[in-house]
Amino acid sequence: MKYYATYSRSQDCFPANAPDTFTSGKGCRVTAADGREFIDWGMGLRAVLLGYCYPAVDDAVKKAIDKGVCFTRSNPYEGELREIITQELKLGEECKFGKNGSDATSAAIKLTCEYTGRDLILIAEENPFYAQQDWFIGTTPVNGGIPRDSTVKKYSYNSMTVNDKIYDPVTIDWHDNFITLDEYVGSHCIAAIILDPATVDVTKEKLQYIRDLCDKYGCMMILDETISGFRYDIRGVQGLYGIKPDLVCYGKGMGNGYAVSCLAGRNELFDLGLRGKGNVFLLSGTYFSNTPDLAAAIATIHDLQNYRTEEFDEDNPWPPEAIGANKKLYTIGDMLTCITNISIQQYGLQKDVLISGYPSCPMMKWNDLRFKTIFDYRMIEDGILMPYIAPSLSHSIQDVHATLSAISDSLNFVRSALEYEDLDKFIEKKCGNWVEKPVFRKA
């Protein structure tokens, strides 16, 4: 039997030899329906931060289920998690819970628009995804059925510029007009600037630049820490660099794969969700306070806080900001990044691929999807699934060594493809005649 997933889980985003369905997982290893086993680095689209079937989390979930799942009023788990988020971790003065990152980011957008009385949102063009809701999806090729009036504009995080195109009536065409982000924000009514730190080379200086711009022009700073939250640091990027946004979104690793997300931030923005103070429909859903997911989040955070390991200490120093769980995640990613870049140079592929980013969630960037397909195909042949690089607490030093060996083998496979007379014929002959597709596309 075949199962057909959509978008980043879909068949066309993987090479021809990728397993169609997983039937089980334990730690960082997964078993496919056809019996093949893999070391997984995708870890549930980066959501499984501790590991599959992680006892501390699953035991907490089972206990919650035994007491009831969905109530007419609130439950103790909701109050306990709120205290952890606002009082213990101090991620914001107030918080609300949802089921996924889209819930949190879309609520953040509504709050900032109501609070500022402005409509225009600036999103980083380097960030691939913010939400499934219209305000963001309308900016992608998958924009069917969405009203064409846009209130979203893209800026470049890398250059801190905006392409404010100018129409030329003589040529009857639009021409590029790059201006600084400061100039653009200063001349437009911007409600918020939003950034996902996990998909850019985030720096304290650039975060501070955005924070200063928002303070200067009265707009709001939103950090979408759906991926980076809890993974980079127990307090996310705002904890690492000490730069506080007005609103911050968490998800993915927050519940180790269970459906829970969070929007946290300033009280005065959250007050707009109260009747009579703004009437913004904030975060509300029948299942948003379900006990198993909230219990999973509490158990996940507690395990991250209390986790200790000496496994990677001897040969791999770690930065002072990384402790316990975050120390391990950082060190695993740093080993993969450093040694992979050495292999890239060894095989002369510097122009074709680069691995970079914060070590707890590094990214391999290919300049041609055909090269990525060839690489992924060979990795799967070697028993490694790596659509993303998402270290977990269940990855061991042995898993890292096995992965590095497969990476070297796969990069050598890419190098051999470059020496072939025709890259497409190489894929046809050796990789199942299939090239991976990007997630967002028209066809």
N, C-alpha and C positions, 0 to 999 in steps of 0.2 A: 504494500500500500504506500502511495506517495502522499506527502503532506506539502501544501504550497503556502509558504510564508510570504510576507510582503516586505518591500523596501530593504533595509540593511540585513535582514535575515533571508532574503529571497535567493533562489537558486542562481539567478544571473549575476549576483554579486560575489560568487565564489567560482573557483575553477571547476573543470568538468569532473574531476575525481573526488570532489568534496562530498561528505556524507549528507544525505538528504534529511535525516532525522536522527536526533539523539534520544535514547531511551532511558539513560541514567547517567549520573555523575557523582563523583566522590572526590573531595579535595579539589585538585586541579585537573583531574582526569575524567574524560567523558567516554561513553560507549555508544556507538551508532547502532541503528537498527540492523545493519548488516554484520554486526559483530566486531567491527574494527574499534580499536581504542586509541585515544589521542591525549597528549598533553595539551590542554586548552589554555590559550592566552587571551582569547576573546572574553571569557568569563561572563557570559550572559550580557553581551554588549557593555562590558565594563561595570556591570551592576553587582556581581558577586565578588565582594572585596575580601571576605574571609575564606571562602571555599564552598563548594557544593556539599550539601548535607552536613553542614557545620553543626556539631552537637549542641553547643551552647545556645545557638539561635533556634534550631529546630525544637529543642526541648522546651524553650520558652514559648514557642508558638503552640506546641501541643497542650501545654498547661492552659494557655489562653483559650484554646478551642474548647477545652473541657468545661470552661465556665460560661461559654456563650460567645457568639461571634459578632452579632449585629443587634444593637439595642436601640430603643426609642429615644433615650437620652444619652448623655455622655457616659464614659467609663473611666476607671482609675488609671488605665494605661495612658489615656489622652492627657490627663493632668500631670502624670509623672514625666512623660516625654516633653511636655511643655516646660516643666521646671528644668529639665536637663538642658534644653535648647537655650532658654532665656536666662536662667540664673546660674547654672553650673558652667556651661560653655560660653555664655554671653555672646551668642551669635546674633542676637537682636533683642530689642525690648519686648517685642511681641512676636507671635508666630501663629501660623495656621497650617494644617496638614492637608495633603492631597494624595493622589495615587501615582502621579508621574511628573516629570519635569515640566511638561507642557502646562499642567495645572498651575504650577507655581509661577512660571515666567509670564503667562497670560494674565494672571491676577496682578502681578507686579506692574505690568504695562497699564492696566486699567487704573490702578491706584495712582500712579505717577501722572497720568493724563488728567484725572480728576483733581489731584492736589495742586498741580501747576496751572490748570486751566488751559493747557496747550495740547496739541494733537500729534506733533511730529516726534517720532522715535528714531534714534540713530543706532544701527546695528553694525557690527564689524563684518566686513565682507569675507574675512578669513575664517569666520565661524560657520561651520556647515549646517547647524541645526539649532533652533531655539524652541520651536513649538509646532504642533500640528494644526493649531488654530489659524484662521485666515490672516491675521495681522502679519505672520511670518511666512506661511506657505505661499501667500500671494506674491512673494518676492522670488520664488523658485520657479523652475520650469513646470512643476506640478501645480498649476494655478487655475485649473478648470473649475468653473462654478463659483469663483470668488469675485466680489465687486471690484472693479478696476481702479476706483479712487483709492490711492495708497497714502498712508500716513507714516510710511517707513522709508528711511533713506540710509544707504550704506556708506560707511566710512572705512578707511584703511587703518587697521591697528598698526601694521608694520611701518607705515610712513606718517601716520597721524594726519592724513589729508582726506579731503572729500572731492570727488569729481563732480563739480557743480556745472554741468554741461550748459552750453549757450547755443541757442538756435540762431542760425544765420539765414535770413530770408533770401539772400542772393544765391547761395548754394542749395537752399532748401534742405538743410541738413543740420544735425546737432554736432557740435565740436567740443572736445575735451577742454575742461577748464579746472585745473587742480588748484585748490586753495587749502590753507591750513585748517585743521579741525577747529582751532581757536577762532579763525575768521568766520567759518561757517556757523558755528554755534552762536557767535556774537551777532550775526545778522539774521538769524531765524529763531522762531519760537519753539525751542526744543523742550519736550517734556522730560525725556530721559536718554541717557547713553547706556546701552547694555553691552556687556562683554562676557564671553565664555572663556575663562583663562586657560582651559585645558587644551584648546586647539590652536594656541599661539605660543610663541616664546615669551611668556609673561615675565615682566620685570617690575621691580618696585618703582622705578622711575616713571614708567609709562602708566602704571596704575595711579601714581600720585598726580601725573599730568591730567588724567581724566577726572580725578577727584577735585583738583583745583579748578578745572574748567566748569564743572558742575556748580561748585561754590561761587564762582565768579559770575555765572550767568543765570543762576537760580533754577537749574534743571537737576534731575535726580540721577544718581549713579546706581545702576543695578548690576550686580555680579551674578551671573548664571553659573553657580558652582554645582550643577547637577552631576558633573563628572569629577571635578577637582575637590569638591567637598568631602571631607573625611579621608580621601585618598592622599592628597598632598600633605595634609596635617589634620589633626582632630578638629581644628577650627577652620580648615580650608585655607584658601589663599589670603583671606583677610587676616587669618591668624599668623600665617607665614610672614607677611609683609607689614602688618599693623596698619593697614589702610581700610577704613570702615566705609562700606557702601550705605546708601539709604535703605536699600532692600537687597536681600540675598536669597538665592534659590538653591535648595538641596534636593537630592534624589539618589538614584542608582545605589552606590555603596552604602547609603544610609540604612538600608534594611537587608543587606546581603542577598538581594534578589527578590525579596518580598515587596509588594506594591505599596510604597510609601514615599512621599515627598514632603517638602516643607518650604514655606515662604516665611522669612524672618526679617525684621527691620524695625524702623522707628514707630513709636506709638501713634504719633499724629497722622501717619499714613494709614495705619490699620484702623484708626477711628473712623475713616471714611466708609468702612464696611458696616458701620452701625446705622441702624434706622434713625433718620433725622439728622445725620451728620455728613451725608454724602450719598447714602443709599447705593454704594457700589456693591454689586453682587460679587463677593470675594471668592471664597473657596467653600463650596458646599456640595455634598453628594451623599447618597444613601450609604455608601461603603467607605467614606473618607475616615471614619473613626472605628473601622473594624478592628477588633482586638488582636487578631493574629499578626497583622502587619505592624501595628504600633508596638506590640511585644517584641517583634523581630528587630525593630529599630532600637529599642531600649537595650536589648541583649547585644546587638552589634556594637553600639557605642560603648557599652561597658567592656566588651572584649577588646576593643581597640585601645581603651584607656589602660587596661590591665595587662596587655600582652607584653611578654618579654621573651627575647631569644638571643642566643649567642652564636647562632648558626653561621652568620655571615660576618662576624666581627673581626676575625683574625687578620684577614688580608684586605679588608674593605672598610676604610674609615668612612664615617658618615657625618653629615653636617650637624651642627649643634641644634638646629631647629627640628630635626627628626629624632623622635624618641620612640622606643617600643615598637609598636606595629608600623608606624610611619617610617621608622628607621629601616625595617626589613623591606618594605615596599620600595623605598628610595634605593637601597643598595642593590636589590635585584635588577631594577630598571637601569641603574648606573652600569652594572656589569654588562647587561645586554647592549646598552648603547655604545659603550667604549669599545668592546671587543668586536661588535658588528661593524663599527666604523673602520676598525683596523682591517677587517676582512674585505670591506668595500674597497679600500685602497689597494689591498693585496691583489684583487681581481680587476683593478682599473675601472671601477664602476662609479667613480665620484660624480660624473656628469649625469648619471642615470638614477641614483637613489641616495637619499640621506636619511639618517635616523637622528632625531633631535627632540627637544622638548623636555619638560620637567621629568626626571627619572621615574617618578611614581606612575607616569602614564606617557611614555615616549611614543613618537609617531614615526613610521617609515613613510617617506614621501618619494613617490616614483614619478618620473617625468613622462611615462608612457604606461598605460594600463596593460599593454602586452607584456612588458617586463614584470609587472606585478603578478600577472596571471602565471607566467613561467615560474616565478619564485614560489608563489602559493601552491602551485601544483606539486613541485618537488618537496616542499615542506610537508604536505599531506602524505606524500609517499613515504616520508621519513617518520610519520606518526605525530606530527606537530600541526596543530590548528592555530594560526596566528593572523586572523583578520584585523585584530588590534593587538596592542601590547598592554595588557592590564594585569600587572603583578598582583598576586593575592597572598594572603598569609599561608596558604596551603602549598605554594610553590617552594620546593626544596632546592638546595644547592645541586643535587643530582639532576633535577628537572632543568635547571639553568644550563648545566654542562651539556645535557642531551640536546637542548634547544640550540645552543651555540654551535654544536657540531652540525646540526641540521641546517642552520643558517649558512655556515661556510659551504656546505654541500650545495645548497640551493643557489647561493650567489655564484658559485662555480658553474652551475647549470645555466644561469643567466648569461654568464660570460661566454659559454659555449654557443648559446643562441646568437650572440652578437657576431660570432665568427662564422655563422651559417650564412649561406648565400641569400636567404630570404627569411625574415623573421616570421612572417605569416605562415610560410610553409613549415618552418620549425614547429610552430604551435599546432598546425594541422597534423604533423607527423608524430609529435612527441607529447602533446598536451591535450589531446581530445578535441582539437579543432574548435576551441571555445575561448573567447576573450571576455574577461569580467567587464561588467558595466558599472557606471557610476550610479549612486542611489537616486539622485534627482536628475531626471532627463525626460524629454518629450516622448521618446520611443525607445 
